[in-house]
Amino acid sequence: MRRMKRRMHLEAFKFKEVSTLRMSWKLWRRRWCQVQVSCEMDAQALQQWTLGLQFRAWLRWKEVCSYIQNMKEKEVRALMHYRHRKIGNSLKSWHVYVRLRREKKHQHKLALQHHHSCMLLQFFLSWHLAWERKQQLHVHQERIAQLAARIALRRAFLQWKFCILSLIVLLQRFGR
């Protein structure tokens, strides 16, 4: 009986030991599975987080690239606008210069024409005045010639008259 009891006791002890080991093994396996699931979930979470972080970084990078590209385009447009404004202002200044130059040439041409016409008028007037003086001189010379002829005729007539009167006086003195 004792032996039997002892064997039963040993079997119970072995059973207890085995069942304790089984329970520990089950717990350990359960925990190991949970840890592995947790590790897998952590790995998946970490992978998800890294993918999200990469996606956000990519979006930020894309946004910064877009911003930089927009700024470059704005700079190019601003530079082109600046150049067009400068070219426009230069062309405007050039047009003003050309217009002023044309006006100056036209005014110079008009001034030359006016000068030529004034000189022509002056020459014509001086020629006309000289011609009139010449005409007046001819008229004056004709008048002087006529006056000289009249004076000569008058002198001749006076001399003739004096001669006749002298002759009459002589004839009256001697003829009486």
NUTIMI-428956 format. One record per residue (C-alpha): x, y, z; chain; residue in one letter; residue number from 0. Coordinates in Angstrom, 3 decimals, padded with zeros to 6 digits. Layout:
BEGIN
<<X, Y, Z>, A, A, NUM>
...
This chain:
BEGIN
<<000.000, 000.000, 000.000>, A, M, 0>
<<002.746, 002.180, 000.812>, A, R, 1>
<<004.378, 001.366, -002.405>, A, R, 2>
<<001.234, 001.937, -004.252>, A, M, 3>
<<000.648, 005.132, -002.435>, A, K, 4>
<<004.155, 006.122, -003.128>, A, R, 5>
<<003.805, 005.320, -006.799>, A, R, 6>
<<000.559, 007.170, -006.997>, A, M, 7>
<<002.181, 009.976, -005.193>, A, H, 8>
<<005.064, 009.927, -007.707>, A, L, 9>
<<002.655, 009.728, -010.603>, A, E, 10>
<<000.684, 012.612, -009.213>, A, A, 11>
<<003.876, 014.549, -008.711>, A, F, 12>
<<004.951, 013.752, -012.298>, A, K, 13>
<<001.502, 014.658, -013.524>, A, F, 14>
<<001.650, 017.907, -011.571>, A, K, 15>
<<005.088, 018.622, -012.909>, A, E, 16>
<<004.075, 017.822, -016.452>, A, V, 17>
<<000.876, 019.807, -016.172>, A, S, 18>
<<002.804, 022.705, -014.601>, A, T, 19>
<<005.299, 022.488, -017.401>, A, L, 20>
<<002.507, 022.259, -019.911>, A, R, 21>
<<000.798, 025.270, -018.394>, A, M, 22>
<<004.045, 027.231, -018.336>, A, S, 23>
<<004.766, 026.084, -021.841>, A, W, 24>
<<001.271, 027.165, -022.951>, A, K, 25>
<<001.679, 030.502, -021.195>, A, L, 26>
<<005.136, 030.955, -022.623>, A, W, 27>
<<003.892, 030.022, -026.135>, A, R, 28>
<<000.895, 032.278, -025.748>, A, R, 29>
<<003.102, 035.119, -024.626>, A, R, 30>
<<005.628, 034.326, -027.334>, A, W, 31>
<<002.841, 034.393, -029.912>, A, C, 32>
<<001.560, 037.642, -028.464>, A, Q, 33>
<<005.090, 039.056, -028.485>, A, V, 34>
<<005.575, 037.897, -032.065>, A, Q, 35>
<<002.158, 039.277, -033.037>, A, V, 36>
<<003.029, 042.413, -031.126>, A, S, 37>
<<006.442, 042.509, -032.852>, A, C, 38>
<<004.780, 041.948, -036.214>, A, E, 39>
<<002.237, 044.611, -035.400>, A, M, 40>
<<005.029, 046.877, -034.203>, A, D, 41>
<<006.933, 046.126, -037.382>, A, A, 42>
<<003.830, 046.793, -039.445>, A, Q, 43>
<<003.108, 049.943, -037.430>, A, A, 44>
<<006.728, 051.019, -037.834>, A, L, 45>
<<006.529, 050.240, -041.556>, A, Q, 46>
<<003.227, 052.143, -041.811>, A, Q, 47>
<<004.712, 055.049, -039.862>, A, W, 48>
<<007.827, 055.124, -042.084>, A, T, 49>
<<005.657, 054.947, -045.207>, A, L, 50>
<<003.475, 057.786, -043.857>, A, G, 51>
<<006.590, 059.748, -042.938>, A, L, 52>
<<008.086, 059.121, -046.376>, A, Q, 53>
<<004.796, 060.110, -048.011>, A, F, 54>
<<004.606, 063.328, -045.936>, A, R, 55>
<<008.276, 064.032, -046.679>, A, A, 56>
<<007.631, 063.382, -050.377>, A, W, 57>
<<004.583, 065.697, -050.285>, A, L, 58>
<<006.643, 068.367, -048.503>, A, R, 59>
<<009.475, 067.895, -050.984>, A, W, 60>
<<007.015, 068.120, -053.874>, A, K, 61>
<<005.507, 071.262, -052.340>, A, E, 62>
<<008.965, 072.820, -051.876>, A, V, 63>
<<009.938, 071.843, -055.454>, A, C, 64>
<<006.698, 073.320, -056.746>, A, S, 65>
<<007.298, 076.472, -054.704>, A, Y, 66>
<<010.878, 076.743, -055.983>, A, I, 67>
<<009.730, 076.145, -059.557>, A, Q, 68>
<<006.988, 078.768, -059.179>, A, N, 69>
<<009.517, 081.203, -057.738>, A, M, 70>
<<011.886, 080.508, -060.640>, A, K, 71>
<<009.048, 081.017, -063.136>, A, E, 72>
<<008.084, 084.235, -061.349>, A, K, 73>
<<011.708, 085.379, -061.472>, A, E, 74>
<<011.888, 084.530, -065.170>, A, V, 75>
<<008.591, 086.360, -065.802>, A, R, 76>
<<009.757, 089.303, -063.696>, A, A, 77>
<<013.063, 089.378, -065.561>, A, L, 78>
<<011.267, 089.184, -068.915>, A, M, 79>
<<008.842, 091.885, -067.780>, A, H, 80>
<<011.780, 094.014, -066.621>, A, Y, 81>
<<013.585, 093.475, -069.927>, A, R, 82>
<<010.420, 094.228, -071.927>, A, H, 83>
<<009.898, 097.384, -069.862>, A, R, 84>
<<013.516, 098.395, -070.420>, A, K, 85>
<<013.244, 097.631, -074.136>, A, I, 86>
<<009.913, 099.475, -074.273>, A, G, 87>
<<011.384, 102.480, -072.477>, A, N, 88>
<<014.435, 102.371, -074.741>, A, S, 89>
<<012.212, 102.158, -077.823>, A, L, 90>
<<010.066, 104.989, -076.501>, A, K, 91>
<<013.169, 107.109, -075.903>, A, S, 92>
<<014.495, 106.150, -079.315>, A, W, 93>
<<011.163, 107.066, -080.949>, A, H, 94>
<<011.192, 110.398, -079.120>, A, V, 95>
<<014.796, 110.950, -080.240>, A, Y, 96>
<<013.960, 110.041, -083.851>, A, V, 97>
<<010.843, 112.258, -083.784>, A, R, 98>
<<012.815, 115.164, -082.323>, A, L, 99>
<<015.566, 114.577, -084.867>, A, R, 100>
<<013.013, 114.602, -087.706>, A, R, 101>
<<011.400, 117.737, -086.308>, A, E, 102>
<<014.825, 119.333, -085.989>, A, K, 103>
<<015.678, 118.385, -089.581>, A, K, 104>
<<012.288, 119.666, -090.735>, A, H, 105>
<<012.763, 122.910, -088.773>, A, Q, 106>
<<016.275, 123.232, -090.185>, A, H, 107>
<<014.914, 122.636, -093.685>, A, K, 108>
<<012.178, 125.214, -093.099>, A, L, 109>
<<014.742, 127.637, -091.691>, A, A, 110>
<<016.951, 127.110, -094.757>, A, L, 111>
<<013.969, 127.599, -097.061>, A, Q, 112>
<<012.992, 130.721, -095.133>, A, H, 113>
<<016.591, 131.952, -095.249>, A, H, 114>
<<016.794, 131.250, -098.994>, A, H, 115>
<<013.455, 132.934, -099.606>, A, S, 116>
<<014.499, 135.898, -097.425>, A, C, 117>
<<017.846, 136.131, -099.220>, A, M, 118>
<<016.081, 135.817, -102.579>, A, L, 119>
<<013.580, 138.473, -101.546>, A, L, 120>
<<016.403, 140.673, -100.266>, A, Q, 121>
<<018.376, 140.204, -103.498>, A, F, 122>
<<015.227, 140.812, -105.531>, A, F, 123>
<<014.372, 143.913, -103.493>, A, L, 124>
<<017.933, 145.251, -103.751>, A, S, 125>
<<017.928, 144.478, -107.490>, A, W, 126>
<<014.496, 146.086, -107.815>, A, H, 127>
<<015.674, 149.104, -105.815>, A, L, 128>
<<018.809, 149.327, -107.963>, A, A, 129>
<<016.685, 148.968, -111.091>, A, W, 130>
<<014.300, 151.666, -109.827>, A, E, 131>
<<017.256, 153.898, -108.984>, A, R, 132>
<<018.667, 153.227, -112.436>, A, K, 133>
<<015.258, 154.013, -113.926>, A, Q, 134>
<<015.024, 157.124, -111.755>, A, Q, 135>
<<018.584, 158.010, -112.744>, A, L, 136>
<<017.645, 157.598, -116.433>, A, H, 137>
<<014.515, 159.679, -115.855>, A, V, 138>
<<016.572, 162.201, -113.884>, A, H, 139>
<<019.235, 162.224, -116.614>, A, Q, 140>
<<016.491, 162.698, -119.224>, A, E, 141>
<<015.035, 165.555, -117.168>, A, R, 142>
<<018.495, 167.029, -116.752>, A, I, 143>
<<019.082, 166.574, -120.473>, A, A, 144>
<<015.683, 168.173, -121.181>, A, Q, 145>
<<016.426, 170.910, -118.640>, A, L, 146>
<<019.880, 171.374, -120.133>, A, A, 147>
<<018.286, 171.507, -123.576>, A, A, 148>
<<015.687, 173.995, -122.303>, A, R, 149>
<<018.387, 176.018, -120.591>, A, I, 150>
<<020.484, 175.872, -123.749>, A, A, 151>
<<017.429, 176.878, -125.776>, A, L, 152>
<<016.611, 179.625, -123.316>, A, R, 153>
<<020.216, 180.855, -123.408>, A, R, 154>
<<020.196, 180.617, -127.135>, A, A, 155>
<<016.851, 182.378, -127.175>, A, F, 156>
<<018.100, 184.968, -124.679>, A, L, 157>
<<021.275, 185.432, -126.689>, A, Q, 158>
<<019.227, 185.625, -129.839>, A, W, 159>
<<016.863, 188.014, -128.095>, A, K, 160>
<<019.833, 189.996, -126.745>, A, F, 161>
<<021.355, 189.967, -130.183>, A, C, 162>
<<018.089, 191.077, -131.742>, A, I, 163>
<<017.565, 193.717, -129.080>, A, L, 164>
<<021.135, 194.860, -129.520>, A, S, 165>
<<020.584, 194.892, -133.231>, A, L, 166>
<<017.335, 196.768, -132.817>, A, I, 167>
<<019.014, 199.216, -130.484>, A, V, 168>
<<021.848, 199.635, -132.971>, A, L, 169>
<<019.452, 199.963, -135.776>, A, L, 170>
<<017.450, 202.476, -133.898>, A, Q, 171>
<<020.495, 204.468, -133.095>, A, R, 172>
<<021.965, 204.398, -136.508>, A, F, 173>
<<018.756, 204.174, -138.367>, A, G, 174>
<<017.094, 207.109, -137.156>, A, R, 175>
